[in-house]
Amino acid sequence: MLISVSDPDDPRIEPYRAVRERDLVGREHRFVAEGEVVLRVLSRQSRFKIESLLLAESRAETLGDVLDVLSPEIPIYTATRVVMDAIVGFPIHRGILAIARRASLPPVEELLSQMPEKALVVGLIGLANHDNVGGIFRNAAAFGVGAVLLDHETCDPLYRKAIRVSVGGALMVPYTRVPSADAMVQALQAASFDVMALSPSGKEILAQVQPSQRTALLLGAEGPGLPSALLARTRTVSIPMSGGFDSLNVATTSGIALHHLASAAAFPAL
């Protein structure tokens, strides 16, 4: 049943009010999914519970097949574009928003123990840019990554913009937080992963690397890169560039590296 909303101050749609501000201050273990593609991905993920939808009136009919499979207990609010824009605080061009509850993050040891014998994992260290994190999750979903590990400096992959940039990949690939880069490497090595750190100073050329059955790729922030102490205890890999240029975007870099590793090892997803 569609519930029409005509008053931007209607208390039933409080979770959608001032979306940008709430992206910054948090939503009590909830997140916002935006756009048709992302909603379709979200509707197929059993680990997230959709609590409600807010749709522009013109979008409800195009989403009929998605709405039909949702639980009848989920309220689906509709509003005119003018009212919807007033609710969220800016023009919401896609006209589709959903509020969902986050899943609990498992301990890193538990997550890695669930990986198959042949697995590819990504570790993110110090990535504070939501576009880059979203792009990496998009690549991770495309190339069959089994899990993404995040240190505590890496931004939230369920931030609205990160989910949108990932085209729903942030909802598909399991992830968890790890206290530090050292703890990440230790957990990966304990789970028998061959840990590769991508760096312009890497000793091995990516195109010549043959991945192991269990391979982990570590990525650092653009500029500072990965800590030298971490590079000293891992297998370092580089991507040669023309004219000594060494500043590929980290999301782009992840796509190049994951494509090579997934193809060379013939991981199950490919």
DRENPA-3360 file (N, C-alpha, C; in nm, 2 decimals, always signed):
BEGIN
1 = MLISVSDP = +0.08/-0.12/+0.00/+0.00/+0.00/+0.00/+0.09/+0.12/+0.00 ~ +0.06/+0.22/-0.09/+0.13/+0.34/-0.10/+0.07/+0.44/+0.00 ~ +0.15/+0.52/+0.07/+0.10/+0.61/+0.17/+0.14/+0.75/+0.12 ~ +0.04/+0.83/+0.08/+0.07/+0.96/+0.02/+0.11/+1.06/+0.14 ~ +0.21/+1.14/+0.12/+0.25/+1.24/+0.21/+0.25/+1.38/+0.14 ~ +0.18/+1.47/+0.20/+0.16/+1.60/+0.14/+0.23/+1.71/+0.23 ~ +0.26/+1.68/+0.35/+0.32/+1.78/+0.45/+0.46/+1.74/+0.47 ~ +0.56/+1.83/+0.44/+0.70/+1.80/+0.46/+0.73/+1.77/+0.61;
9 = DDPRIEPY = +0.64/+1.82/+0.70/+0.67/+1.81/+0.85/+0.60/+1.68/+0.90 ~ +0.54/+1.60/+0.82/+0.47/+1.48/+0.86/+0.57/+1.40/+0.95 ~ +0.54/+1.36/+1.07/+0.63/+1.29/+1.16/+0.66/+1.15/+1.11 ~ +0.58/+1.09/+1.02/+0.61/+0.96/+0.98/+0.73/+0.95/+0.89 ~ +0.77/+1.06/+0.83/+0.89/+1.06/+0.74/+1.01/+1.13/+0.80 ~ +1.01/+1.14/+0.93/+1.12/+1.20/+1.01/+1.26/+1.15/+0.97 ~ +1.27/+1.02/+0.95/+1.41/+0.97/+0.92/+1.47/+1.02/+0.79 ~ +1.38/+1.08/+0.70/+1.43/+1.13/+0.57/+1.46/+1.28/+0.58;
17 = RAVRERDL = +1.43/+1.34/+0.69/+1.44/+1.49/+0.70/+1.59/+1.53/+0.70 ~ +1.63/+1.63/+0.62/+1.76/+1.69/+0.62/+1.87/+1.58/+0.60 ~ +1.86/+1.51/+0.49/+1.94/+1.39/+0.46/+2.09/+1.43/+0.47 ~ +2.14/+1.54/+0.41/+2.28/+1.57/+0.41/+2.33/+1.58/+0.56 ~ +2.26/+1.65/+0.64/+2.30/+1.67/+0.78/+2.30/+1.53/+0.85 ~ +2.21/+1.45/+0.83/+2.20/+1.32/+0.90/+2.31/+1.22/+0.84 ~ +2.35/+1.24/+0.72/+2.47/+1.16/+0.67/+2.59/+1.19/+0.76 ~ +2.60/+1.31/+0.81/+2.72/+1.35/+0.89/+2.71/+1.30/+1.04;
25 = VGREHRFV = +2.59/+1.31/+1.10/+2.57/+1.29/+1.24/+2.53/+1.15/+1.27 ~ +2.49/+1.07/+1.17/+2.45/+0.93/+1.20/+2.30/+0.92/+1.21 ~ +2.26/+0.79/+1.20/+2.11/+0.76/+1.20/+2.08/+0.65/+1.29 ~ +2.15/+0.63/+1.40/+2.11/+0.52/+1.50/+2.11/+0.39/+1.43 ~ +2.23/+0.35/+1.37/+2.25/+0.22/+1.31/+2.16/+0.20/+1.18 ~ +2.13/+0.31/+1.12/+2.06/+0.30/+0.99/+2.14/+0.37/+0.88 ~ +2.10/+0.35/+0.75/+2.16/+0.42/+0.64/+2.06/+0.45/+0.54 ~ +2.10/+0.54/+0.44/+2.01/+0.58/+0.33/+2.06/+0.51/+0.20;
33 = AEGEVVLR = +1.97/+0.45/+0.13/+2.00/+0.40/+0.00/+1.92/+0.49/-0.10 ~ +1.99/+0.53/-0.21/+1.93/+0.63/-0.30/+1.94/+0.58/-0.45 ~ +1.83/+0.59/-0.52/+1.83/+0.55/-0.66/+1.78/+0.41/-0.69 ~ +1.73/+0.39/-0.81/+1.67/+0.27/-0.85/+1.76/+0.15/-0.84 ~ +1.88/+0.16/-0.90/+1.98/+0.05/-0.91/+2.01/+0.01/-0.77 ~ +2.04/+0.11/-0.68/+2.08/+0.07/-0.54/+1.96/+0.01/-0.47 ~ +1.84/+0.06/-0.49/+1.73/+0.00/-0.42/+1.71/-0.15/-0.47 ~ +1.73/-0.18/-0.59/+1.71/-0.31/-0.64/+1.82/-0.40/-0.58;
41 = VLSRQSRF = +1.94/-0.35/-0.56/+2.04/-0.43/-0.50/+2.01/-0.46/-0.35 ~ +1.97/-0.35/-0.28/+1.93/-0.36/-0.14/+1.82/-0.46/-0.12 ~ +1.72/-0.46/-0.21/+1.60/-0.55/-0.19/+1.64/-0.70/-0.19 ~ +1.76/-0.73/-0.25/+1.81/-0.87/-0.26/+1.91/-0.91/-0.15 ~ +1.94/-0.81/-0.06/+2.04/-0.84/+0.05/+1.97/-0.88/+0.18 ~ +1.98/-1.00/+0.22/+1.90/-1.05/+0.34/+1.96/-0.99/+0.47 ~ +2.09/-0.95/+0.47/+2.15/-0.91/+0.59/+2.11/-0.76/+0.63 ~ +2.04/-0.69/+0.54/+2.00/-0.56/+0.57/+1.84/-0.56/+0.58;
49 = KIESLLLA = +1.79/-0.49/+0.68/+1.64/-0.48/+0.69/+1.59/-0.35/+0.65 ~ +1.51/-0.34/+0.54/+1.45/-0.22/+0.49/+1.34/-0.18/+0.59 ~ +1.35/-0.05/+0.63/+1.25/-0.01/+0.73/+1.14/+0.07/+0.66 ~ +1.17/+0.15/+0.55/+1.07/+0.23/+0.48/+1.12/+0.28/+0.35 ~ +1.04/+0.32/+0.26/+1.07/+0.38/+0.14/+1.01/+0.52/+0.13 ~ +1.07/+0.61/+0.06/+1.01/+0.74/+0.02/+1.04/+0.76/-0.13 ~ +0.93/+0.77/-0.20/+0.94/+0.78/-0.35/+0.87/+0.90/-0.40 ~ +0.92/+0.96/-0.51/+0.85/+1.06/-0.58/+0.73/+0.98/-0.65;
57 = ESRAETLG = +0.62/+1.05/-0.66/+0.50/+0.99/-0.71/+0.52/+0.93/-0.85 ~ +0.60/+0.99/-0.93/+0.63/+0.94/-1.06/+0.71/+0.82/-1.07 ~ +0.78/+0.78/-0.96/+0.87/+0.66/-0.96/+0.80/+0.53/-0.91 ~ +0.69/+0.55/-0.84/+0.63/+0.43/-0.78/+0.59/+0.32/-0.89 ~ +0.53/+0.36/-1.00/+0.49/+0.27/-1.10/+0.61/+0.19/-1.16 ~ +0.72/+0.26/-1.18/+0.84/+0.19/-1.24/+0.90/+0.09/-1.15 ~ +0.87/+0.10/-1.02/+0.93/+0.01/-0.93/+0.84/-0.10/-0.88 ~ +0.73/-0.12/-0.96/+0.63/-0.22/-0.92/+0.68/-0.36/-0.89;
65 = DVLDVLSP = +0.78/-0.41/-0.97/+0.83/-0.54/-0.94/+0.91/-0.55/-0.81 ~ +0.98/-0.44/-0.78/+1.06/-0.44/-0.65/+0.96/-0.43/-0.53 ~ +0.86/-0.34/-0.54/+0.77/-0.32/-0.43/+0.69/-0.45/-0.41 ~ +0.66/-0.53/-0.51/+0.58/-0.65/-0.49/+0.65/-0.75/-0.41 ~ +0.78/-0.75/-0.40/+0.86/-0.85/-0.33/+0.89/-0.81/-0.19 ~ +0.87/-0.68/-0.16/+0.90/-0.63/-0.02/+0.79/-0.68/+0.08 ~ +0.83/-0.69/+0.20/+0.74/-0.73/+0.31/+0.62/-0.62/+0.31 ~ +0.50/-0.67/+0.33/+0.38/-0.58/+0.33/+0.39/-0.49/+0.46;
73 = EIPIYTAT = +0.48/-0.52/+0.55/+0.49/-0.44/+0.67/+0.58/-0.31/+0.65 ~ +0.65/-0.31/+0.54/+0.73/-0.19/+0.51/+0.65/-0.08/+0.46 ~ +0.65/+0.04/+0.53/+0.57/+0.15/+0.47/+0.64/+0.21/+0.35 ~ +0.56/+0.24/+0.25/+0.61/+0.30/+0.13/+0.54/+0.44/+0.11 ~ +0.62/+0.54/+0.14/+0.56/+0.68/+0.13/+0.59/+0.74/-0.01 ~ +0.49/+0.81/-0.06/+0.50/+0.88/-0.19/+0.47/+1.03/-0.17 ~ +0.54/+1.11/-0.25/+0.52/+1.25/-0.24/+0.55/+1.32/-0.37 ~ +0.50/+1.44/-0.39/+0.53/+1.51/-0.51/+0.68/+1.55/-0.50;
81 = RVVMDAIV = +0.74/+1.59/-0.61/+0.88/+1.63/-0.61/+0.90/+1.75/-0.52 ~ +0.81/+1.84/-0.52/+0.83/+1.96/-0.44/+0.83/+1.92/-0.29 ~ +0.74/+1.84/-0.25/+0.73/+1.79/-0.11/+0.85/+1.71/-0.07 ~ +0.89/+1.62/-0.16/+1.01/+1.53/-0.14/+1.14/+1.62/-0.12 ~ +1.15/+1.72/-0.21/+1.27/+1.80/-0.20/+1.27/+1.88/-0.07 ~ +1.16/+1.92/-0.02/+1.14/+1.99/+0.11/+1.18/+1.90/+0.22 ~ +1.14/+1.78/+0.21/+1.17/+1.68/+0.32/+1.32/+1.66/+0.33 ~ +1.39/+1.62/+0.22/+1.53/+1.58/+0.23/+1.62/+1.70/+0.23;
89 = GFPIHRGI = +1.58/+1.82/+0.19/+1.66/+1.94/+0.20/+1.74/+1.98/+0.08 ~ +1.72/+1.91/-0.03/+1.78/+1.94/-0.16/+1.71/+1.86/-0.27 ~ +1.72/+1.91/-0.39/+1.65/+1.83/-0.50/+1.70/+1.69/-0.52 ~ +1.61/+1.60/-0.49/+1.65/+1.46/-0.50/+1.61/+1.40/-0.64 ~ +1.70/+1.42/-0.73/+1.67/+1.40/-0.87/+1.62/+1.25/-0.90 ~ +1.68/+1.16/-0.83/+1.64/+1.02/-0.86/+1.50/+0.98/-0.81 ~ +1.45/+1.06/-0.71/+1.32/+1.04/-0.66/+1.30/+0.91/-0.58 ~ +1.40/+0.84/-0.54/+1.39/+0.72/-0.47/+1.49/+0.71/-0.35;
97 = LAIARRAS = +1.43/+0.70/-0.23/+1.51/+0.68/-0.11/+1.46/+0.57/-0.02 ~ +1.55/+0.50/+0.05/+1.51/+0.40/+0.14/+1.59/+0.41/+0.27 ~ +1.53/+0.38/+0.38/+1.60/+0.37/+0.51/+1.61/+0.22/+0.54 ~ +1.73/+0.18/+0.57/+1.75/+0.04/+0.61/+1.84/+0.03/+0.74 ~ +1.83/-0.08/+0.81/+1.91/-0.10/+0.93/+2.04/-0.17/+0.90 ~ +2.15/-0.12/+0.96/+2.28/-0.18/+0.93/+2.29/-0.32/+1.00 ~ +2.37/-0.40/+0.94/+2.40/-0.53/+1.00/+2.52/-0.52/+1.09 ~ +2.52/-0.60/+1.19/+2.64/-0.60/+1.29/+2.76/-0.65/+1.22;
105 = LPPVEELL = +2.88/-0.58/+1.25/+3.00/-0.62/+1.19/+3.07/-0.74/+1.26 ~ +3.10/-0.84/+1.19/+3.17/-0.96/+1.26/+3.31/-0.93/+1.29 ~ +3.37/-1.00/+1.39/+3.52/-0.99/+1.41/+3.59/-1.03/+1.29 ~ +3.70/-0.97/+1.26/+3.78/-1.00/+1.14/+3.81/-1.15/+1.13 ~ +3.85/-1.21/+1.24/+3.88/-1.35/+1.23/+3.76/-1.44/+1.19 ~ +3.64/-1.40/+1.23/+3.52/-1.47/+1.19/+3.49/-1.46/+1.05 ~ +3.51/-1.33/+1.00/+3.48/-1.31/+0.86/+3.58/-1.38/+0.77 ~ +3.71/-1.38/+0.80/+3.81/-1.45/+0.72/+3.79/-1.60/+0.73;
113 = SQMPEKAL = +3.74/-1.65/+0.84/+3.73/-1.79/+0.85/+3.62/-1.85/+0.76 ~ +3.53/-1.76/+0.71/+3.42/-1.80/+0.63/+3.46/-1.79/+0.48 ~ +3.58/-1.74/+0.45/+3.62/-1.74/+0.31/+3.66/-1.88/+0.26 ~ +3.63/-1.91/+0.13/+3.67/-2.04/+0.08/+3.82/-2.05/+0.06 ~ +3.87/-2.17/+0.03/+4.01/-2.19/+0.01/+4.07/-2.10/-0.10 ~ +3.99/-2.07/-0.19/+4.04/-1.98/-0.30/+3.96/-1.85/-0.28 ~ +4.03/-1.74/-0.24/+3.96/-1.62/-0.21/+4.04/-1.49/-0.23 ~ +3.98/-1.39/-0.26/+4.04/-1.26/-0.28/+3.98/-1.16/-0.18;
121 = VVGLIGLA = +4.06/-1.09/-0.11/+4.02/-0.99/+0.00/+4.09/-0.86/-0.03 ~ +4.02/-0.75/+0.00/+4.08/-0.62/-0.01/+4.09/-0.55/+0.13 ~ +4.20/-0.48/+0.16/+4.21/-0.41/+0.28/+4.23/-0.26/+0.25 ~ +4.16/-0.18/+0.32/+4.17/-0.03/+0.30/+4.22/+0.04/+0.42 ~ +4.32/+0.12/+0.40/+4.40/+0.18/+0.51/+4.40/+0.33/+0.49 ~ +4.34/+0.40/+0.58/+4.34/+0.55/+0.58/+4.27/+0.62/+0.46 ~ +4.17/+0.55/+0.41/+4.09/+0.61/+0.29/+3.98/+0.70/+0.35 ~ +3.99/+0.83/+0.34/+3.89/+0.92/+0.39/+3.79/+0.97/+0.29;
129 = NHDNVGGI = +3.81/+0.94/+0.16/+3.73/+0.99/+0.05/+3.62/+0.89/+0.02 ~ +3.49/+0.94/+0.03/+3.38/+0.85/+0.01/+3.37/+0.80/-0.14 ~ +3.41/+0.89/-0.23/+3.40/+0.85/-0.37/+3.50/+0.73/-0.40 ~ +3.62/+0.74/-0.34/+3.71/+0.63/-0.36/+3.67/+0.50/-0.30 ~ +3.62/+0.51/-0.17/+3.57/+0.39/-0.11/+3.45/+0.33/-0.18 ~ +3.36/+0.41/-0.23/+3.25/+0.36/-0.31/+3.30/+0.30/-0.44 ~ +3.40/+0.36/-0.51/+3.45/+0.31/-0.63/+3.52/+0.17/-0.61 ~ +3.59/+0.16/-0.49/+3.66/+0.04/-0.46/+3.56/-0.08/-0.44;
137 = FRNAAAFG = +3.45/-0.05/-0.36/+3.35/-0.15/-0.34/+3.28/-0.19/-0.47 ~ +3.27/-0.09/-0.56/+3.21/-0.13/-0.69/+3.30/-0.23/-0.77 ~ +3.43/-0.20/-0.77/+3.53/-0.29/-0.83/+3.53/-0.42/-0.76 ~ +3.53/-0.42/-0.62/+3.53/-0.54/-0.55/+3.41/-0.63/-0.58 ~ +3.29/-0.58/-0.60/+3.18/-0.66/-0.64/+3.19/-0.71/-0.78 ~ +3.25/-0.63/-0.87/+3.27/-0.67/-1.01/+3.37/-0.79/-1.02 ~ +3.47/-0.79/-0.94/+3.58/-0.89/-0.96/+3.58/-1.00/-0.85 ~ +3.47/-1.02/-0.78/+3.45/-1.13/-0.70/+3.53/-1.13/-0.57;
145 = VGAVLLDH = +3.55/-1.01/-0.51/+3.62/-1.00/-0.38/+3.53/-1.06/-0.27 ~ +3.58/-1.14/-0.19/+3.50/-1.21/-0.08/+3.47/-1.12/+0.04 ~ +3.56/-1.02/+0.06/+3.54/-0.93/+0.18/+3.63/-0.81/+0.17 ~ +3.59/-0.70/+0.23/+3.67/-0.58/+0.24/+3.70/-0.56/+0.39 ~ +3.82/-0.53/+0.42/+3.86/-0.50/+0.56/+3.89/-0.35/+0.57 ~ +3.84/-0.28/+0.67/+3.86/-0.13/+0.68/+3.93/-0.10/+0.81 ~ +4.04/-0.02/+0.81/+4.09/+0.03/+0.94/+4.00/+0.14/+0.99 ~ +4.02/+0.19/+1.11/+3.93/+0.29/+1.17/+3.94/+0.43/+1.11;
153 = ETCDPLYR = +4.04/+0.45/+1.02/+4.05/+0.58/+0.96/+3.98/+0.59/+0.82 ~ +3.94/+0.47/+0.77/+3.87/+0.46/+0.65/+3.72/+0.50/+0.67 ~ +3.67/+0.57/+0.57/+3.53/+0.63/+0.59/+3.43/+0.51/+0.57 ~ +3.31/+0.55/+0.61/+3.19/+0.46/+0.62/+3.15/+0.42/+0.47 ~ +3.15/+0.29/+0.44/+3.10/+0.25/+0.31/+2.95/+0.26/+0.29 ~ +2.88/+0.27/+0.40/+2.74/+0.29/+0.40/+2.69/+0.43/+0.41 ~ +2.78/+0.53/+0.40/+2.75/+0.67/+0.38/+2.67/+0.68/+0.24 ~ +2.57/+0.76/+0.24/+2.48/+0.76/+0.12/+2.56/+0.78/-0.01;
161 = KAIRVSVG = +2.66/+0.87/-0.01/+2.73/+0.89/-0.14/+2.82/+0.77/-0.17 ~ +2.88/+0.71/-0.07/+2.96/+0.59/-0.10/+2.88/+0.48/-0.16 ~ +2.76/+0.46/-0.11/+2.67/+0.35/-0.16/+2.63/+0.39/-0.31 ~ +2.60/+0.51/-0.33/+2.56/+0.56/-0.46/+2.68/+0.54/-0.56 ~ +2.80/+0.58/-0.53/+2.91/+0.56/-0.62/+2.94/+0.42/-0.64 ~ +2.92/+0.33/-0.54/+2.95/+0.19/-0.55/+2.84/+0.12/-0.64 ~ +2.73/+0.19/-0.67/+2.62/+0.13/-0.75/+2.57/+0.01/-0.67 ~ +2.57/+0.02/-0.54/+2.52/-0.09/-0.46/+2.62/-0.19/-0.42;
169 = GALMVPYT = +2.74/-0.18/-0.47/+2.85/-0.28/-0.44/+2.88/-0.28/-0.29 ~ +2.86/-0.16/-0.22/+2.89/-0.16/-0.08/+2.79/-0.24/+0.00 ~ +2.67/-0.27/-0.06/+2.57/-0.35/+0.00/+2.59/-0.50/-0.02 ~ +2.67/-0.53/-0.13/+2.69/-0.67/-0.17/+2.81/-0.74/-0.11 ~ +2.92/-0.66/-0.10/+3.05/-0.72/-0.05/+3.06/-0.72/+0.10 ~ +3.07/-0.83/+0.17/+3.08/-0.82/+0.32/+3.21/-0.74/+0.36 ~ +3.19/-0.67/+0.47/+3.31/-0.60/+0.52/+3.31/-0.59/+0.67 ~ +3.42/-0.56/+0.73/+3.43/-0.53/+0.87/+3.54/-0.44/+0.90;
177 = RVPSADAM = +3.54/-0.39/+1.03/+3.64/-0.30/+1.08/+3.75/-0.37/+1.15 ~ +3.88/-0.32/+1.14/+3.99/-0.38/+1.21/+4.06/-0.27/+1.28 ~ +4.11/-0.29/+1.41/+4.16/-0.18/+1.49/+4.27/-0.10/+1.42 ~ +4.36/-0.16/+1.35/+4.48/-0.10/+1.29/+4.53/-0.17/+1.17 ~ +4.62/-0.11/+1.10/+4.68/-0.17/+0.98/+4.76/-0.29/+1.02 ~ +4.83/-0.29/+1.13/+4.90/-0.40/+1.18/+4.81/-0.52/+1.22 ~ +4.70/-0.49/+1.28/+4.60/-0.59/+1.32/+4.54/-0.66/+1.19 ~ +4.53/-0.57/+1.09/+4.47/-0.63/+0.96/+4.57/-0.73/+0.90;
185 = VQALQAAS = +4.70/-0.69/+0.89/+4.80/-0.78/+0.83/+4.81/-0.90/+0.91 ~ +4.81/-0.89/+1.04/+4.82/-1.01/+1.13/+4.71/-1.10/+1.11 ~ +4.58/-1.05/+1.10/+4.47/-1.14/+1.09/+4.47/-1.21/+0.95 ~ +4.51/-1.13/+0.85/+4.52/-1.19/+0.71/+4.62/-1.30/+0.71 ~ +4.74/-1.28/+0.76/+4.85/-1.38/+0.76/+4.81/-1.50/+0.85 ~ +4.74/-1.48/+0.96/+4.69/-1.59/+1.04/+4.59/-1.68/+0.96 ~ +4.52/-1.62/+0.87/+4.42/-1.69/+0.79/+4.48/-1.74/+0.66 ~ +4.61/-1.74/+0.65/+4.68/-1.80/+0.53/+4.66/-1.72/+0.41;
193 = FDVMALSP = +4.65/-1.58/+0.42/+4.64/-1.50/+0.30/+4.78/-1.45/+0.26 ~ +4.81/-1.45/+0.14/+4.93/-1.39/+0.08/+4.90/-1.24/+0.07 ~ +4.96/-1.16/+0.15/+4.93/-1.01/+0.17/+5.01/-0.93/+0.07 ~ +4.95/-0.86/-0.02/+5.01/-0.78/-0.12/+4.98/-0.63/-0.09 ~ +5.08/-0.55/-0.08/+5.06/-0.40/-0.06/+5.09/-0.33/-0.19 ~ +4.99/-0.25/-0.24/+5.01/-0.18/-0.36/+5.08/-0.05/-0.33 ~ +5.19/-0.02/-0.40/+5.27/+0.10/-0.38/+5.35/+0.14/-0.50 ~ +5.37/+0.27/-0.53/+5.46/+0.31/-0.64/+5.60/+0.25/-0.62;
201 = SGKEILAQ = +5.64/+0.23/-0.50/+5.77/+0.17/-0.47/+5.77/+0.02/-0.47 ~ +5.67/-0.04/-0.50/+5.66/-0.19/-0.49/+5.77/-0.26/-0.57 ~ +5.81/-0.37/-0.51/+5.93/-0.44/-0.57/+5.88/-0.53/-0.69 ~ +5.76/-0.57/-0.69/+5.71/-0.66/-0.80/+5.62/-0.58/-0.89 ~ +5.62/-0.62/-1.02/+5.53/-0.55/-1.12/+5.40/-0.63/-1.12 ~ +5.29/-0.56/-1.11/+5.16/-0.62/-1.10/+5.14/-0.72/-1.22 ~ +5.17/-0.69/-1.34/+5.14/-0.77/-1.45/+5.22/-0.90/-1.45 ~ +5.32/-0.91/-1.36/+5.40/-1.03/-1.35/+5.37/-1.11/-1.23;
209 = VQPSQRTA = +5.28/-1.06/-1.15/+5.24/-1.13/-1.02/+5.15/-1.24/-1.04 ~ +5.18/-1.35/-0.98/+5.09/-1.47/-0.98/+5.03/-1.48/-0.84 ~ +4.90/-1.46/-0.83/+4.84/-1.46/-0.69/+4.83/-1.60/-0.64 ~ +4.83/-1.61/-0.51/+4.81/-1.73/-0.43/+4.66/-1.77/-0.43 ~ +4.64/-1.89/-0.37/+4.50/-1.94/-0.35/+4.42/-1.83/-0.27 ~ +4.48/-1.79/-0.17/+4.42/-1.68/-0.08/+4.51/-1.56/-0.09 ~ +4.45/-1.45/-0.15/+4.53/-1.33/-0.18/+4.46/-1.21/-0.12 ~ +4.53/-1.12/-0.05/+4.48/-1.00/+0.00/+4.55/-0.88/-0.06;
217 = LLLGAEGP = +4.48/-0.78/-0.10/+4.54/-0.66/-0.16/+4.51/-0.54/-0.07 ~ +4.62/-0.48/-0.03/+4.61/-0.36/+0.06/+4.62/-0.23/-0.02 ~ +4.53/-0.14/+0.01/+4.53/-0.01/-0.06/+4.54/+0.10/+0.04 ~ +4.62/+0.21/+0.02/+4.63/+0.32/+0.10/+4.58/+0.45/+0.04 ~ +4.57/+0.55/+0.11/+4.52/+0.68/+0.07/+4.61/+0.74/-0.04 ~ +4.55/+0.82/-0.13/+4.64/+0.89/-0.23/+4.72/+0.99/-0.16 ~ +4.84/+1.00/-0.19/+4.93/+1.09/-0.12/+5.02/+1.02/-0.02 ~ +4.97/+1.00/+0.10/+5.06/+0.93/+0.20/+5.08/+0.78/+0.16;
225 = GLPSALLA = +4.99/+0.72/+0.10/+5.01/+0.58/+0.07/+5.00/+0.49/+0.19 ~ +5.06/+0.37/+0.18/+5.06/+0.28/+0.29/+5.18/+0.31/+0.38 ~ +5.17/+0.28/+0.51/+5.28/+0.31/+0.61/+5.40/+0.22/+0.57 ~ +5.52/+0.28/+0.59/+5.65/+0.21/+0.55/+5.66/+0.08/+0.63 ~ +5.62/+0.08/+0.76/+5.63/-0.04/+0.84/+5.55/-0.15/+0.79 ~ +5.43/-0.12/+0.73/+5.35/-0.22/+0.67/+5.41/-0.27/+0.54 ~ +5.47/-0.18/+0.46/+5.53/-0.23/+0.34/+5.65/-0.32/+0.36 ~ +5.71/-0.30/+0.48/+5.83/-0.38/+0.51/+5.79/-0.52/+0.55;
233 = RTRTVSIP = +5.67/-0.55/+0.58/+5.63/-0.68/+0.63/+5.53/-0.75/+0.53 ~ +5.51/-0.69/+0.41/+5.42/-0.75/+0.31/+5.49/-0.76/+0.18 ~ +5.42/-0.82/+0.08/+5.47/-0.84/-0.05/+5.43/-0.71/-0.13 ~ +5.52/-0.63/-0.17/+5.49/-0.50/-0.23/+5.48/-0.51/-0.39 ~ +5.38/-0.45/-0.44/+5.35/-0.46/-0.58/+5.33/-0.32/-0.64 ~ +5.37/-0.29/-0.76/+5.35/-0.16/-0.82/+5.29/-0.18/-0.96 ~ +5.24/-0.06/-1.01/+5.18/-0.05/-1.15/+5.27/+0.05/-1.22 ~ +5.36/+0.01/-1.31/+5.44/+0.11/-1.38/+5.36/+0.21/-1.46;
241 = MSGGFDSL = +5.40/+0.33/-1.46/+5.33/+0.44/-1.54/+5.42/+0.51/-1.63 ~ +5.36/+0.57/-1.73/+5.44/+0.64/-1.83/+5.51/+0.77/-1.77 ~ +5.64/+0.79/-1.81/+5.71/+0.91/-1.77/+5.73/+0.93/-1.63 ~ +5.73/+0.82/-1.55/+5.75/+0.84/-1.41/+5.63/+0.89/-1.33 ~ +5.52/+0.90/-1.40/+5.39/+0.95/-1.33/+5.34/+0.85/-1.24 ~ +5.32/+0.88/-1.11/+5.29/+0.78/-1.01/+5.17/+0.82/-0.93 ~ +5.06/+0.87/-0.99/+4.95/+0.92/-0.92/+4.82/+0.87/-0.97 ~ +4.80/+0.74/-0.99/+4.67/+0.69/-1.03/+4.57/+0.71/-0.92;
249 = NVATTSGI = +4.45/+0.74/-0.95/+4.35/+0.74/-0.85/+4.33/+0.60/-0.78 ~ +4.31/+0.60/-0.65/+4.32/+0.47/-0.58/+4.20/+0.38/-0.62 ~ +4.09/+0.43/-0.66/+3.98/+0.35/-0.70/+4.01/+0.29/-0.84 ~ +4.07/+0.37/-0.93/+4.11/+0.32/-1.06/+4.21/+0.21/-1.04 ~ +4.31/+0.24/-0.95/+4.42/+0.14/-0.93/+4.36/+0.01/-0.88 ~ +4.26/+0.02/-0.79/+4.20/-0.11/-0.74/+4.14/-0.19/-0.85 ~ +4.07/-0.12/-0.95/+4.01/-0.19/-1.06/+4.12/-0.26/-1.15 ~ +4.23/-0.20/-1.17/+4.34/-0.26/-1.25/+4.39/-0.38/-1.18;
257 = ALHHLASA = +4.42/-0.36/-1.05/+4.48/-0.47/-0.97/+4.39/-0.59/-0.95 ~ +4.26/-0.56/-0.92/+4.17/-0.67/-0.89/+4.14/-0.75/-1.02 ~ +4.13/-0.68/-1.13/+4.11/-0.75/-1.26/+4.22/-0.85/-1.28 ~ +4.35/-0.80/-1.26/+4.46/-0.89/-1.29/+4.46/-1.01/-1.19 ~ +4.44/-0.98/-1.06/+4.45/-1.08/-0.96/+4.34/-1.19/-0.98 ~ +4.22/-1.14/-1.01/+4.10/-1.23/-1.03/+4.12/-1.31/-1.15 ~ +4.17/-1.25/-1.26/+4.19/-1.32/-1.38/+4.30/-1.42/-1.37 ~ +4.41/-1.38/-1.31/+4.53/-1.47/-1.31/+4.50/-1.59/-1.22;
265 = AAFPAL = +4.42/-1.57/-1.11/+4.40/-1.68/-1.02/+4.27/-1.76/-1.06 ~ +4.19/-1.71/-1.15/+4.07/-1.77/-1.19/+3.98/-1.79/-1.07 ~ +3.96/-1.69/-0.99/+3.87/-1.70/-0.87/+3.73/-1.74/-0.92 ~ +3.66/-1.80/-0.83/+3.53/-1.86/-0.87/+3.43/-1.76/-0.94 ~ +3.44/-1.63/-0.90/+3.34/-1.53/-0.95/+3.37/-1.51/-1.10 ~ +3.49/-1.53/-1.15/+3.52/-1.51/-1.29/+3.54/-1.64/-1.36;
% end
